[in-house]
């Protein structure tokens, strides 16, 4: 089951679950790739488009 016939990469569906260190690194890689989609939590109530929003998030 070759991903690309001209390469030696092989897709193995029987992978082991990632270790805790690998999970942490994966989260960092994913977050680094989504810097335009980060958000911070807004404390308290806020009006958004005329509607009261509790525990809303603001895109940074």
C-alpha positions, 0 to 999 in steps of 0.5 A: 500500500504505497502512498506514492508509487515512486517513493518508499513511503508506506501507509501502515494502518496498524500504527501504535497510539502516540506517546504523551510526548508525541501528543504534546508535539502534535498539539504544538505543530497543529497550533503553529499551523493555525495561528490565524485561528487562535482565540482567547476566552472573554471573561463575563458577559459581552454583547455580540451583534446585539446578543448577550454572549456568556463565556465567549471567545474572541479570535486574536 
